Amino acid sequence: MTPDVIEFEILTEYRIKVTLSSGKTGVFNVAPYLDKGIFTELKDYSYFKRARIEFGTLVWPNEQDFSPETIEIKMEEIA
C-alpha cells in the first residue's frame, strides 16, 4: 500500500521535509523538476511555499503535484 504524505515542512533551496503515513521521514528535493513542464511555476519561491496536502499528496494551487510514490522513492530518508 502506498503511504500518504501526512506532514511536511518547506525548507530552503526547494527542498521539503516530508513525513509519510508509513513512518518514514525524509527530504524531497524539488529542484530537479523546476525546468520541466508545469513545474516551472514552482521557481517562484513564494508560490512554492503555498504547498498543501490533499488526498495524501503534495499539491499547489495550479494543479502541480508530486505523488506519494515519487516522494517516497526520491526522498533522502532521515532518522
C-alpha positions in Angstrom: 0.0 0.0 0.0 1.3 3.4 -0.9 1.8 5.7 2.1 0.2 9.1 2.3 2.0 12.4 3.0 0.8 13.3 6.4 3.1 16.2 7.3 5.6 18.5 5.6 7.8 21.5 6.1 9.2 23.8 3.4 12.9 24.0 3.7 15.5 26.2 1.8 16.6 25.5 -1.8 13.4 23.9 -3.0 13.5 21.1 -0.5 10.6 19.7 1.5 10.8 17.7 4.7 8.1 15.1 4.4 6.6 12.6 6.8 4.7 9.6 5.3 2.0 7.5 6.9 4.4 4.6 6.9 6.5 6.5 9.5 9.3 7.3 7.0 10.6 10.9 7.2 12.9 12.4 4.5 13.8 15.4 2.4 12.4 15.6 -1.1 14.3 17.8 -3.4 12.0 19.6 -6.0 14.9 21.4 -7.7 15.4 18.7 -10.4 11.8 19.3 -11.6 11.8 23.1 -11.8 12.6 23.3 -15.5 10.0 20.7 -16.6 6.5 21.5 -17.8 4.1 22.8 -15.3 6.6 22.6 -12.5 8.4 25.8 -13.8 5.9 27.9 -11.9 7.4 26.4 -8.7 10.5 28.5 -9.3 8.6 31.4 -7.7 9.5 30.7 -4.1 6.5 32.5 -2.7 4.3 30.2 -4.8 6.4 27.2 -3.9 5.7 27.8 -0.2 1.9 27.5 -0.9 2.1 23.7 -1.0 -0.5 21.8 0.9 -1.6 18.2 1.5 -4.6 17.0 -0.5 -5.7 13.4 -0.6 -2.3 12.2 0.8 -0.1 14.1 -1.7 1.6 17.4 -2.0 -0.2 19.9 -4.3 0.0 23.5 -5.3 -2.9 25.9 -6.4 -2.4 25.5 -10.1 -2.6 21.7 -10.0 1.1 20.8 -9.7 1.6 17.7 -7.6 4.0 15.0 -6.6 2.6 11.6 -5.9 3.5 9.9 -2.6 5.2 7.1 -4.6 7.5 9.6 -6.3 8.2 11.3 -3.0 9.0 8.0 -1.2 11.3 6.8 -4.0 13.2 10.1 -4.5 13.4 11.5 -0.9 16.6 11.2 1.1 15.4 9.4 4.2 16.4 10.8 7.6 16.1 9.2 11.0 
